[in-house]
Amino acid sequence: MAKNKTKDEIEAEEELDTITLEFDDGVVLETEVLGVFDSGGKDYIALVPDDGSDDVYIYGYKEIDGGDDEFELLDIDDEDEFSEAVATFEKLMDMEAIAED
């Protein structure tokens, strides 16, 4: 059964945060913030590109002290750390899909 959404949930969905990614090769990509999550005691952010693909970009996430909603995206260079973050993200998405049923 589908979950009924509150007015606040609907308004939050309509006001999705977007981030523009600029890659080293000059490619610019608009993304929507899917969410921020914790894995292994560190914060990560999941971004979905607006290009119609099924891609999800995972970055380290760090809030900047003293800034109003300011944060920094961090590349994840360690393969094991990246794999753990992706596994946590996939588990969260599976749990959300189950909760929506």
Residue frames as a rotation matrix with the C-alpha (Angstrom) as fourth column:
MET 1
0.581 0.814 0.000 0.00
0.814 -0.581 0.000 0.00
0.000 0.000 -1.000 0.00
ALA 2
-0.151 -0.618 0.772 1.32
0.556 -0.698 -0.450 3.43
0.817 0.362 0.449 -0.90
LYS 3
-0.388 -0.087 -0.918 2.08
0.881 -0.328 -0.341 5.81
-0.271 -0.941 0.204 1.95
ASN 4
0.665 0.620 0.417 -0.03
0.680 -0.733 0.004 8.99
0.308 0.281 -0.909 2.05
LYS 5
-0.449 -0.887 0.110 2.23
0.800 -0.454 -0.393 12.04
0.398 -0.088 0.913 2.02
THR 6
0.185 0.439 -0.879 1.72
0.781 -0.609 -0.139 15.07
-0.597 -0.661 -0.455 4.20
LYS 7
0.962 0.191 0.197 1.57
0.269 -0.793 -0.546 18.60
0.051 0.578 -0.814 2.80
ASP 8
0.597 -0.798 -0.081 5.06
-0.583 -0.501 0.640 19.26
-0.551 -0.335 -0.764 4.22
GLU 9
-0.074 -0.620 0.781 6.49
0.233 0.751 0.618 16.16
-0.970 0.227 0.089 2.49
ILE 10
0.483 0.323 0.813 4.98
0.851 0.043 -0.523 17.22
-0.204 0.945 -0.255 -0.83
GLU 11
0.990 -0.136 -0.027 6.32
-0.139 -0.978 -0.157 20.77
-0.006 0.159 -0.987 -0.47
ALA 12
0.303 -0.934 0.189 9.77
-0.411 0.051 0.910 19.41
-0.860 -0.353 -0.369 0.44
GLU 13
0.006 -0.264 0.965 9.78
0.663 0.723 0.194 17.28
-0.749 0.638 0.179 -2.69
GLU 14
0.774 0.356 0.523 8.86
0.631 -0.496 -0.596 20.28
0.047 0.792 -0.609 -4.81
GLU 15
0.857 -0.503 0.113 11.81
-0.512 -0.856 0.071 22.23
0.061 -0.119 -0.991 -3.40
LEU 16
0.813 -0.581 0.047 14.54
0.575 0.812 0.101 19.74
-0.097 -0.055 0.994 -4.21
ASP 17
0.494 -0.749 -0.441 18.04
-0.330 -0.631 0.702 21.01
-0.804 -0.201 -0.560 -3.68
THR 18
0.946 -0.250 0.208 20.25
0.293 0.381 -0.877 21.03
0.140 0.890 0.434 -6.73
ILE 19
0.354 -0.912 -0.208 24.01
-0.086 -0.253 0.964 21.05
-0.931 -0.323 -0.167 -7.07
THR 20
0.919 -0.167 -0.358 26.00
-0.375 -0.083 -0.924 21.81
0.124 0.983 -0.138 -10.19
LEU 21
0.519 -0.785 0.339 29.00
0.305 0.541 0.784 19.50
-0.799 -0.303 0.519 -10.61
GLU 22
0.784 -0.405 -0.471 31.94
-0.620 -0.464 -0.633 20.73
0.038 0.788 -0.615 -12.68
PHE 23
0.834 -0.461 0.303 34.34
0.381 0.879 0.288 17.96
-0.399 -0.124 0.909 -13.70
ASP 24
0.029 -0.950 -0.311 38.04
0.089 -0.307 0.947 18.33
-0.996 -0.055 0.076 -14.56
ASP 25
-0.603 -0.265 0.753 37.30
0.706 0.263 0.658 17.71
-0.373 0.928 0.029 -18.26
GLY 26
-0.977 0.183 -0.107 34.98
-0.208 -0.931 0.299 20.74
-0.045 0.314 0.948 -18.38
VAL 27
-0.459 0.862 -0.214 31.72
0.385 0.411 0.826 18.80
0.800 0.297 -0.521 -18.25
VAL 28
-0.847 0.323 0.423 29.02
-0.531 -0.571 -0.626 20.54
0.040 -0.755 0.655 -16.18
LEU 29
-0.562 0.647 -0.516 26.19
0.327 0.746 0.579 18.46
0.760 0.157 -0.631 -14.76
GLU 30
-0.309 0.585 0.750 23.10
-0.837 -0.541 0.078 19.56
0.451 -0.604 0.657 -12.84
THR 31
-0.652 0.083 -0.754 22.15
0.276 0.952 -0.133 17.13
0.706 -0.295 -0.644 -10.06
GLU 32
0.372 0.770 0.519 19.43
-0.502 -0.303 0.810 16.79
0.781 -0.562 0.273 -7.44
VAL 33
-0.673 -0.556 0.489 20.32
-0.694 0.245 -0.677 15.96
0.256 -0.794 -0.551 -3.87
LEU 34
-0.013 0.628 -0.778 18.88
-0.071 0.775 0.627 12.55
0.997 0.064 0.034 -3.09
GLY 35
0.938 0.346 0.027 20.05
-0.031 0.007 0.999 12.67
0.345 -0.938 0.017 0.50
VAL 36
-0.103 -0.931 0.351 22.87
-0.768 -0.150 -0.623 12.80
0.632 -0.334 -0.699 3.03
PHE 37
0.884 0.390 -0.256 23.66
-0.181 0.793 0.582 9.62
0.430 -0.468 0.772 4.95
ASP 38
0.270 -0.771 0.577 26.16
-0.932 -0.060 0.356 8.18
-0.240 -0.634 -0.735 7.42
SER 39
0.891 -0.110 -0.440 28.42
-0.034 0.951 -0.308 5.22
0.452 0.290 0.844 6.70
GLY 40
0.278 -0.830 -0.483 31.19
0.819 0.468 -0.332 4.14
0.502 -0.303 0.810 9.04
GLY 41
0.210 -0.139 -0.968 30.96
0.811 -0.528 0.252 7.35
-0.546 -0.838 0.002 11.05
LYS 42
-0.843 -0.462 -0.276 31.40
0.210 -0.755 0.622 9.62
-0.495 0.466 0.733 8.02
ASP 43
0.193 0.926 -0.324 28.80
-0.030 -0.325 -0.945 11.65
-0.981 0.192 -0.035 6.11
TYR 44
-0.831 -0.332 0.447 28.14
0.407 0.186 0.894 11.12
-0.380 0.925 -0.019 2.42
ILE 45
-0.142 0.785 -0.604 25.81
-0.502 -0.582 -0.639 12.70
-0.853 0.213 0.477 -0.12
ALA 46
-0.425 0.127 0.896 23.97
0.671 0.708 0.218 11.01
-0.607 0.694 -0.386 -2.97
LEU 47
-0.316 0.237 -0.918 23.34
-0.491 -0.869 -0.055 13.07
-0.812 0.434 0.392 -6.11
VAL 48
0.035 0.424 0.905 21.15
0.678 0.655 -0.333 12.16
-0.734 0.626 -0.265 -9.09
PRO 49
-0.884 -0.419 -0.207 21.95
0.137 -0.656 0.742 13.82
-0.447 0.628 0.637 -12.43
ASP 50
0.052 0.922 -0.383 19.18
-0.249 -0.359 -0.900 15.58
-0.967 0.142 0.211 -14.37
ASP 51
-0.537 -0.383 -0.751 20.33
-0.791 -0.079 0.606 13.89
-0.291 0.920 -0.261 -17.59
GLY 52
0.420 0.831 -0.366 17.76
-0.896 0.442 -0.024 11.08
0.142 0.338 0.930 -17.53
SER 53
-0.264 -0.582 -0.769 20.30
-0.360 0.799 -0.481 8.41
0.895 0.150 -0.420 -16.62
ASP 54
0.786 0.493 -0.373 20.05
0.098 0.496 0.863 6.00
0.610 -0.715 0.341 -13.70
ASP 55
-0.197 -0.971 -0.135 23.41
0.427 0.039 -0.904 7.18
0.883 -0.236 0.407 -12.34
VAL 56
0.955 0.288 -0.074 23.93
0.195 -0.418 0.887 8.16
0.224 -0.862 -0.455 -8.72
TYR 57
0.052 -0.960 0.275 27.00
0.040 -0.273 -0.961 10.08
0.998 0.061 0.024 -7.63
ILE 58
0.843 0.118 -0.526 28.31
0.504 0.171 0.847 9.48
0.190 -0.978 0.085 -4.10
TYR 59
0.021 -0.826 0.564 30.65
0.024 -0.563 -0.826 12.01
0.999 0.031 0.008 -2.49
GLY 60
-0.441 -0.211 -0.872 31.96
0.887 0.046 -0.459 12.64
0.137 -0.976 0.167 0.97
TYR 61
0.335 0.656 0.677 30.00
0.380 -0.751 0.540 15.43
0.862 0.077 -0.501 2.65
LYS 62
-0.412 -0.498 -0.763 31.34
0.909 -0.163 -0.384 17.95
0.067 -0.852 0.519 5.15
GLU 63
0.738 0.654 0.166 29.43
0.614 -0.753 0.239 20.89
0.282 -0.074 -0.957 6.59
ILE 64
-0.303 -0.828 0.472 31.51
0.492 -0.560 -0.667 24.04
0.816 0.031 0.577 6.85
ASP 65
-0.155 0.188 -0.970 31.55
0.976 -0.124 -0.180 25.48
-0.154 -0.974 -0.164 10.37
GLY 66
-0.479 0.007 -0.878 29.95
0.287 -0.944 -0.164 28.87
-0.830 -0.331 0.450 10.66
GLY 67
-0.970 0.123 -0.211 28.40
-0.242 -0.359 0.901 28.76
0.035 0.925 0.378 7.21
ASP 68
-0.144 0.982 0.126 24.68
-0.659 0.000 -0.752 28.91
-0.739 -0.191 0.647 6.58
ASP 69
0.748 0.498 0.438 23.93
-0.107 0.742 -0.662 25.62
-0.655 0.449 0.608 4.86
GLU 70
0.427 -0.687 -0.588 27.44
-0.885 -0.184 -0.428 25.62
0.186 0.704 -0.686 3.39
PHE 71
0.675 -0.214 0.707 29.14
-0.133 0.906 0.402 22.32
-0.726 -0.365 0.583 2.74
GLU 72
-0.136 -0.801 -0.583 31.97
-0.940 -0.081 0.332 20.73
-0.313 0.593 -0.742 0.84
LEU 73
0.940 0.319 -0.116 31.86
-0.339 0.862 -0.377 17.73
-0.020 0.394 0.919 -1.49
LEU 74
0.053 -0.956 0.289 34.81
-0.809 0.128 0.573 15.40
-0.585 -0.264 -0.767 -0.98
ASP 75
0.235 -0.083 -0.969 36.14
-0.751 0.617 -0.235 12.91
0.617 0.782 0.083 -3.51
ILE 76
0.696 -0.018 0.718 36.36
-0.505 0.699 0.507 9.38
-0.511 -0.715 0.477 -2.11
ASP 77
0.164 -0.761 -0.628 39.79
-0.950 0.048 -0.307 8.12
0.264 0.647 -0.715 -3.17
ASP 78
-0.713 -0.425 0.557 39.88
-0.611 0.767 -0.198 4.96
-0.343 -0.482 -0.806 -1.07
GLU 79
-0.568 0.475 -0.672 38.22
-0.470 0.483 0.739 2.06
0.675 0.736 -0.051 -2.93
ASP 80
-0.672 0.301 -0.677 37.18
0.611 0.742 -0.277 0.25
0.419 -0.599 -0.682 0.27
GLU 81
-0.758 0.393 -0.520 35.63
0.165 -0.656 -0.736 3.41
-0.631 -0.644 0.433 1.73
PHE 82
-0.632 0.525 -0.570 33.76
-0.774 -0.465 0.429 4.02
-0.040 0.713 0.700 -1.52
SER 83
-0.606 0.377 -0.701 32.49
-0.053 0.860 0.508 0.43
0.794 0.345 -0.501 -1.63
GLU 84
-0.725 0.320 -0.610 31.27
0.687 0.269 -0.675 0.70
-0.052 -0.909 -0.414 1.97
ALA 85
-0.716 0.460 -0.526 29.48
-0.269 -0.876 -0.401 4.00
-0.645 -0.145 0.751 1.26
VAL 86
-0.579 0.496 -0.646 27.80
-0.721 0.058 0.691 2.54
0.381 0.866 0.324 -1.84
ALA 87
-0.662 0.316 -0.679 26.73
0.364 0.928 0.077 -0.59
0.655 -0.196 -0.730 0.08
THR 88
-0.738 0.395 -0.547 25.21
0.470 -0.282 -0.837 1.58
-0.485 -0.874 0.023 2.83
PHE 89
-0.664 0.483 -0.570 23.43
-0.643 -0.758 0.107 3.74
-0.381 0.437 0.815 0.24
GLU 90
-0.599 0.422 -0.680 22.00
-0.409 0.569 0.713 0.67
0.688 0.706 -0.168 -1.53
LYS 91
-0.718 0.326 -0.615 20.81
0.646 0.643 -0.413 -0.76
0.261 -0.693 -0.672 1.80
LEU 92
-0.711 0.452 -0.539 19.06
0.059 -0.725 -0.686 2.53
-0.701 -0.519 0.489 2.63
MET 93
-0.593 0.491 -0.639 17.38
-0.805 -0.346 0.481 2.59
0.015 0.800 0.600 -0.80
ASP 94
-0.656 0.344 -0.671 16.22
0.081 0.917 0.390 -1.02
0.750 0.201 -0.630 -0.35
MET 95
-0.728 0.378 -0.572 14.79
0.651 0.117 -0.750 -0.18
-0.217 -0.918 -0.331 3.08
GLU 96
-0.666 0.486 -0.565 12.99
-0.401 -0.873 -0.279 2.87
-0.629 0.041 0.776 1.65
ALA 97
-0.634 0.422 -0.648 11.54
-0.614 0.234 0.753 0.80
0.470 0.876 0.111 -1.19
ILE 98
-0.677 0.369 -0.637 10.22
0.527 0.847 -0.069 -1.76
0.514 -0.382 -0.768 1.29
ALA 99
-0.725 0.378 -0.575 8.71
0.401 -0.447 -0.799 0.99
-0.559 -0.811 0.172 3.46
GLU 100
-0.686 0.456 -0.567 6.88
-0.660 -0.718 0.220 2.44
-0.307 0.526 0.793 0.44
ASP 101
-0.783 0.363 -0.505 5.21
-0.112 0.716 0.689 -0.89
0.611 0.596 -0.521 -0.42
